[in-house]
Amino acid sequence: MNNTQLSAVAPKARSLSRAIPDAGSRVHQLAQVASRTPVAISYSGAQQNELLAALPRDALESLFEHLELVELPFGKELFDYGSTLDHAYFPTTAIVSLLYVMEDGATTEIAVVGHEGVVGASLLADERAMCAAVVQSAGYGYRLKTQCLRDAFNQGGTLPQLLMRYTNALFAQMAQNAVGGRHSSIEQKLCRWLLDRLDRSPSNELKVTQELISIMLGVRRESITAAAGKLQDEGLIHYRRGNITVLDRQGLEHYAGECYKVAKTEYDRLLVDVTRC
């Protein structure tokens, strides 16, 4: 993603930071402390990511010397389309958007990854990124050099099974985004977008602006304003500047319909499968 393309997304990071200065300041303070103090990787800490948590203890601990706990601030680009994938990221509290950016700067989100998955897992030498990855909700995650991930993958065991199952679930999400983008209403798209974040957030409150949602969904801001107003009138959400509170999750799921359920079913199946690994 070049500077011109990033200009469509970066201002949203600044506006969101202003909307939640206390949270941003706290994350910055923690990051300053972390930068001065080496962080020892703990078993319980690494288990905040569900893929890492599903590994047998000895397999997870064998990665400790290679894992690095990193801050993932809002708006940080982890990689761009066509770039070399040097690191894989296992989010714990951060949420990452996978984006496709057109030459004119138009941006569309093709998938979202949180504590359930991994971003930038490259299993082939010299593999290039097929999209851009940008942090959409600030937090933390574990970074691992791709060569270390390849080495662990080639050793066999549970890790290859987990990554292949996760790839299937991620593909299901991308497929539903493609189908939903063509056949779903603006309200359904918004419900799906909110539910995807809710699944990866610790509460029913989301710090996000309507402008950012419109960029991620590739629609006009006015359309998001109208759709959010309709959902609020129906008692499904409460919206105030920079903050959306989900009041009726079941109602949102019903409204989103198949656009959300198919991908959610695949992720639920993934969680069942990883417990068997």
C-alpha positions as CSV (number, residue, x, y, z in Angstrom):
1,M,0.0,0.0,0.0
2,N,1.7,3.2,-1.1
3,N,1.4,6.7,0.6
4,T,-1.4,7.8,-1.6
5,Q,-3.5,4.7,-0.9
6,L,-2.7,4.9,2.8
7,S,-4.0,8.4,2.9
8,A,-7.5,7.1,2.7
9,V,-7.1,5.0,5.9
10,A,-4.5,6.9,8.0
11,P,-6.7,9.9,8.9
12,K,-9.2,7.5,10.5
13,A,-6.5,6.3,12.8
14,R,-5.9,9.8,14.0
15,S,-9.6,10.6,14.4
16,L,-10.1,7.3,16.4
17,S,-7.2,8.1,18.6
18,R,-8.7,11.5,19.4
19,A,-12.0,9.7,20.2
20,I,-10.4,7.5,22.8
21,P,-7.4,9.4,24.1
22,D,-7.3,7.6,27.5
23,A,-7.1,4.2,25.9
24,G,-4.5,5.3,23.3
25,S,-2.4,6.9,26.0
26,R,-2.5,3.8,28.1
27,V,-1.4,1.6,25.2
28,H,1.4,4.1,24.5
29,Q,2.6,4.0,28.1
30,L,2.6,0.2,28.1
31,A,4.5,0.1,24.9
32,Q,7.2,2.5,26.3
33,V,7.7,0.2,29.3
34,A,7.8,-2.8,27.0
35,S,10.4,-1.3,24.7
36,R,12.7,-0.8,27.7
37,T,12.1,-4.2,29.3
38,P,12.5,-7.5,27.5
39,V,9.3,-9.4,27.6
40,A,9.5,-13.1,28.6
41,I,7.0,-15.2,26.6
42,S,4.7,-17.1,29.0
43,Y,2.6,-20.1,28.3
44,S,-0.6,-18.4,29.5
45,G,0.2,-15.3,27.5
46,A,0.7,-17.1,24.2
47,Q,-2.6,-19.0,24.8
48,Q,-4.5,-15.7,24.3
49,N,-4.3,-16.6,20.6
50,E,-6.5,-19.6,19.9
51,L,-4.2,-21.2,17.3
52,L,-1.2,-21.0,19.6
53,A,-3.4,-22.2,22.5
54,A,-4.4,-25.3,20.5
55,L,-0.8,-26.5,20.2
56,P,0.5,-29.1,22.6
57,R,2.5,-27.5,25.4
58,D,5.9,-28.8,24.1
59,A,5.2,-27.6,20.6
60,L,4.2,-24.1,21.8
61,E,7.1,-23.8,24.2
62,S,9.5,-24.8,21.4
63,L,8.4,-21.5,19.7
64,F,9.1,-19.3,22.7
65,E,12.6,-18.3,21.7
66,H,11.3,-17.1,18.3
67,L,8.0,-15.5,19.4
68,E,8.0,-11.7,20.1
69,L,5.2,-9.9,21.9
70,V,4.6,-6.7,19.9
71,E,2.3,-3.7,20.2
72,L,-0.1,-3.4,17.2
73,P,-1.3,0.2,17.1
74,F,-4.3,1.4,15.1
75,G,-3.5,2.0,11.5
76,K,-0.2,0.1,11.5
77,E,0.4,-1.6,8.2
78,L,1.8,-5.1,8.7
79,F,2.5,-5.7,5.0
80,D,1.4,-4.4,1.7
81,Y,0.3,-6.1,-1.5
82,G,3.2,-7.7,-3.3
83,S,5.6,-7.3,-0.4
84,T,7.7,-10.1,1.1
85,L,6.1,-11.8,4.1
86,D,8.9,-11.6,6.6
87,H,6.7,-12.2,9.7
88,A,3.5,-13.9,10.7
89,Y,1.4,-12.3,13.4
90,F,-0.8,-14.1,15.9
91,P,-3.1,-11.4,17.3
92,T,-4.3,-11.6,20.9
93,T,-6.2,-8.3,21.6
94,A,-5.7,-6.6,18.3
95,I,-7.9,-6.9,15.2
96,V,-6.4,-6.8,11.7
97,S,-8.1,-6.1,8.4
98,L,-7.0,-7.7,5.2
99,L,-7.5,-5.1,2.5
100,Y,-7.4,-4.8,-1.3
101,V,-6.5,-1.3,-2.5
102,M,-7.2,-0.2,-6.0
103,E,-4.9,2.0,-8.0
104,D,-7.2,5.0,-7.4
105,G,-7.0,4.4,-3.6
106,A,-10.4,2.8,-3.2
107,T,-10.3,0.3,-0.4
108,T,-12.3,-2.9,0.3
109,E,-11.9,-5.2,3.2
110,I,-11.7,-8.9,2.2
111,A,-11.3,-10.5,5.7
112,V,-10.7,-9.7,9.3
113,V,-8.4,-11.6,11.8
114,G,-8.3,-11.5,15.5
115,H,-7.4,-13.8,18.4
116,E,-8.7,-16.8,16.5
117,G,-6.1,-16.7,13.8
118,V,-2.9,-15.6,12.1
119,V,-1.9,-13.0,9.6
120,G,0.9,-13.4,7.0
121,A,1.5,-17.1,7.4
122,S,3.8,-17.8,4.4
123,L,4.7,-21.4,3.9
124,L,6.5,-21.1,0.6
125,A,9.9,-19.4,0.1
126,D,9.7,-16.0,-1.6
127,E,5.9,-15.9,-1.3
128,R,4.4,-12.4,-1.8
129,A,1.4,-10.9,-0.1
130,M,-1.8,-11.0,-2.0
131,C,-3.4,-8.1,-0.1
132,A,-2.5,-5.5,2.5
133,A,-2.9,-6.0,6.3
134,V,-3.7,-3.0,8.5
135,V,-4.4,-3.0,12.3
136,Q,-8.0,-1.9,12.7
137,S,-8.3,-2.2,16.5
138,A,-5.2,-1.5,18.6
139,G,-3.9,-4.2,20.8
140,Y,-1.1,-6.8,21.0
141,G,0.0,-9.9,19.3
142,Y,2.9,-12.3,18.9
143,R,5.2,-12.0,15.9
144,L,7.1,-14.9,14.4
145,K,9.6,-14.9,11.6
146,T,8.1,-16.7,8.6
147,Q,11.2,-18.9,8.2
148,C,10.7,-20.1,11.8
149,L,7.0,-20.8,11.0
150,R,8.0,-22.8,7.9
151,D,10.6,-24.8,9.9
152,A,7.9,-25.7,12.5
153,F,5.4,-26.5,9.8
154,N,7.8,-28.9,8.1
155,Q,8.4,-30.8,11.3
156,G,4.8,-32.0,11.1
157,G,2.5,-32.6,14.1
158,T,-0.3,-30.4,15.1
159,L,0.7,-27.1,13.6
160,P,0.2,-28.0,9.9
161,Q,-3.3,-29.3,10.7
162,L,-4.2,-26.1,12.6
163,L,-2.9,-23.8,9.8
164,M,-4.7,-25.8,7.1
165,R,-8.0,-25.8,9.0
166,Y,-7.6,-22.1,9.7
167,T,-7.0,-21.4,6.0
168,N,-10.3,-23.1,5.1
169,A,-12.1,-21.0,7.7
170,L,-10.5,-17.8,6.4
171,F,-11.4,-18.8,2.8
172,A,-15.0,-19.2,3.9
173,Q,-15.0,-15.7,5.3
174,M,-13.5,-14.3,2.1
175,A,-16.1,-16.1,0.0
176,Q,-19.0,-14.8,2.0
177,N,-17.6,-11.3,1.8
178,A,-17.5,-11.6,-2.0
179,V,-21.1,-13.0,-2.1
180,G,-22.4,-10.5,0.4
181,G,-20.8,-7.6,-1.4
182,R,-22.9,-8.5,-4.5
183,H,-26.2,-9.7,-3.0
184,S,-26.6,-8.2,0.5
185,S,-28.2,-4.9,1.5
186,I,-26.3,-2.1,3.2
187,E,-27.9,-3.1,6.5
188,Q,-26.9,-6.7,6.1
189,K,-23.3,-5.7,5.3
190,L,-23.2,-3.4,8.3
191,C,-24.6,-6.2,10.6
192,R,-22.0,-8.6,9.3
193,W,-19.2,-6.1,9.7
194,L,-20.2,-5.4,13.3
195,L,-20.6,-9.1,14.2
196,D,-17.2,-9.9,12.8
197,R,-15.7,-7.4,15.2
198,L,-17.9,-8.4,18.1
199,D,-16.6,-12.0,17.8
200,R,-13.0,-10.7,18.2
201,S,-13.7,-8.1,20.9
202,P,-13.9,-8.5,24.7
203,S,-17.2,-6.5,25.0
204,N,-20.2,-5.4,23.1
205,E,-18.8,-1.9,22.5
206,L,-16.9,-1.1,19.4
207,K,-14.7,2.1,19.0
208,V,-15.2,2.9,15.3
209,T,-16.4,5.8,13.1
210,Q,-19.0,5.6,10.4
211,E,-16.4,7.0,8.0
212,L,-14.1,4.1,8.6
213,I,-16.9,1.6,8.2
214,S,-17.8,3.1,4.8
215,I,-14.2,2.8,3.7
216,M,-13.9,-0.8,4.7
217,L,-17.2,-1.8,3.1
218,G,-16.6,0.3,0.0
219,V,-19.8,2.3,0.2
220,R,-20.8,6.0,0.8
221,R,-20.7,7.3,4.3
222,E,-24.2,8.5,3.9
223,S,-25.3,5.0,3.3
224,I,-23.7,3.8,6.5
225,T,-25.3,6.7,8.4
226,A,-28.7,5.7,7.2
227,A,-28.2,2.0,7.8
228,A,-26.9,2.6,11.4
229,G,-29.8,4.9,12.1
230,K,-32.2,2.1,11.0
231,L,-30.5,-0.5,13.2
232,Q,-30.6,2.0,16.1
233,D,-34.3,2.7,15.5
234,E,-35.0,-1.1,15.7
235,G,-33.1,-1.3,19.0
236,L,-30.3,-3.4,17.7
237,I,-27.5,-1.0,18.4
238,H,-26.8,2.4,20.1
239,Y,-24.6,4.7,18.2
240,R,-22.8,7.8,19.4
241,R,-19.8,9.5,17.8
242,G,-16.9,7.0,17.6
243,N,-18.7,4.3,19.6
244,I,-21.2,1.6,18.7
245,T,-22.8,-0.5,21.4
246,V,-24.5,-3.7,20.3
247,L,-27.8,-4.1,22.2
248,D,-29.3,-7.2,20.5
249,R,-26.8,-9.6,19.1
250,Q,-29.4,-12.2,18.1
251,G,-31.2,-9.5,16.2
252,L,-28.1,-8.5,14.4
253,E,-27.4,-12.1,13.4
254,H,-31.0,-12.5,12.2
255,Y,-30.6,-9.3,10.1
256,A,-27.3,-10.4,8.7
257,G,-28.7,-13.7,7.6
258,E,-26.6,-16.1,5.5
259,C,-24.0,-13.4,4.9
260,Y,-22.7,-14.0,8.5
261,K,-23.8,-17.5,9.4
262,V,-21.8,-19.5,6.8
263,A,-18.5,-18.0,7.8
264,K,-19.3,-18.2,11.5
265,T,-20.2,-21.9,11.1
266,E,-16.7,-22.5,9.6
267,Y,-15.0,-20.8,12.5
268,D,-17.1,-22.7,15.1
269,R,-16.1,-25.9,13.3
270,L,-12.5,-24.8,13.5
271,L,-12.7,-24.3,17.2
272,V,-14.1,-27.8,17.6
273,D,-11.4,-29.3,15.4
274,V,-8.5,-27.6,17.2
275,T,-9.6,-29.1,20.5
276,R,-9.2,-32.5,18.9
277,C,-5.7,-31.9,17.6
